[in-house]
Amino acid sequence: MPAAEGRSTEQLFPSQTDAFVSASRLPDADVQRTYLNHYEKAKRRGGDPGRNILLRGVATEDGRVRSATRAELRRSIAVLERMTAVPAAPAGAASGQLEAIAACESGGDPAAIGGGGLYRGKYQFTYETWQSVGGTGDPAAAPEAEQDARAAELLARDGAGHWPVCGG
């Protein structure tokens, strides 16, 4: 296997094409690892990251498939980072109010499930409300920091009305 610049020139996936990417344009191990980590994170969070271009290649205009270049993976990493970013909680007095809401709704338990399964997580989100603030998957399975950030976004957007008993 010939190598240039310390990298393999071997395709990263089985290919039935002669479309070949030069070794100088192939991604290094760190870029590959970063891409795979972000791709898997997007899938775990219920997103649709699309085709895994590292493992399945990039389709060319003539319908063939070739290895992804370092630049293509870096662009995809930026997109995947935006897909999986947790929104920042707004600064200010909301944190004390959110702590009180969480204590009342779930005892502060991020994995709490109530209402026969309808209300989920630390702030007892419904799936619909969770999705309205950008959440994907099960709110009760999301990291506590993500639940906090999404609850802060909901509070800032709509006020405490989503928590009629505990928000007032």
MOHU-V862675 format. One record per residue. N is the residue number from 1. RES is the residue in one letter. OMEGA is omega as a letter, one per 20 degrees, with the letter a starting at -180 (NA if undefined). D_LAST is the distance of its C-alpha to the last C-alpha in whole Angstrom. Layout:
n:res:omega:d_last
N:RES:OMEGA:D_LAST
N:RES:OMEGA:D_LAST
This chain:
n:res:omega:d_last
1:M:r:68
2:P:r:69
3:A:r:66
4:A:a:65
5:E:r:63
6:G:a:63
7:R:r:61
8:S:r:62
9:T:a:63
10:E:r:62
11:Q:a:60
12:L:a:57
13:F:r:57
14:P:a:59
15:S:r:61
16:Q:a:63
17:T:r:64
18:D:r:66
19:A:a:63
20:F:r:63
21:V:a:61
22:S:a:63
23:A:a:62
24:S:a:61
25:R:r:58
26:L:r:57
27:P:r:53
28:D:a:54
29:A:a:52
30:D:r:49
31:V:r:48
32:Q:a:49
33:R:r:47
34:T:r:44
35:Y:a:44
36:L:r:44
37:N:a:41
38:H:r:39
39:Y:a:40
40:E:r:39
41:K:r:36
42:A:r:35
43:K:r:36
44:R:a:34
45:R:r:31
46:G:r:32
47:G:r:34
48:D:a:37
49:P:r:39
50:G:a:42
51:R:r:46
52:N:a:46
53:I:r:49
54:L:a:50
55:L:a:51
56:R:r:52
57:G:a:53
58:V:r:53
59:A:r:54
60:T:a:57
61:E:a:58
62:D:r:61
63:G:r:59
64:R:a:60
65:V:r:58
66:R:r:58
67:S:r:56
68:A:r:53
69:T:r:54
70:R:a:52
71:A:r:51
72:E:r:49
73:L:r:48
74:R:r:46
75:R:r:45
76:S:r:43
77:I:r:42
78:A:r:40
79:V:a:39
80:L:r:38
81:E:r:36
82:R:r:34
83:M:a:33
84:T:a:32
85:A:r:30
86:V:a:26
87:P:r:24
88:A:r:24
89:A:r:20
90:P:r:19
91:A:r:20
92:G:a:18
93:A:a:15
94:A:a:13
95:S:r:15
96:G:r:13
97:Q:r:9
98:L:r:11
99:E:r:13
100:A:r:10
101:I:a:9
102:A:r:12
103:A:a:13
104:C:a:11
105:E:a:12
106:S:a:16
107:G:a:17
108:G:a:17
109:D:a:20
110:P:a:21
111:A:a:23
112:A:r:21
113:I:a:21
114:G:r:20
115:G:a:20
116:G:r:24
117:G:a:24
118:L:a:21
119:Y:a:18
120:R:r:20
121:G:a:19
122:K:a:17
123:Y:r:14
124:Q:r:15
125:F:r:17
126:T:r:19
127:Y:a:22
128:E:r:22
129:T:r:18
130:W:a:20
131:Q:a:23
132:S:r:21
133:V:r:21
134:G:r:24
135:G:r:24
136:T:r:27
137:G:a:28
138:D:r:26
139:P:a:22
140:A:r:23
141:A:a:26
142:A:r:25
143:P:a:25
144:E:a:22
145:A:r:23
146:E:r:23
147:Q:r:20
148:D:a:18
149:A:a:20
150:R:r:19
151:A:r:15
152:A:r:15
153:E:r:17
154:L:r:15
155:L:a:12
156:A:a:14
157:R:a:16
158:D:a:13
159:G:a:10
160:A:a:7
161:G:r:8
162:H:r:10
163:W:a:8
164:P:a:7
165:V:a:7
166:C:a:6
167:G:a:4
168:G:NA:0
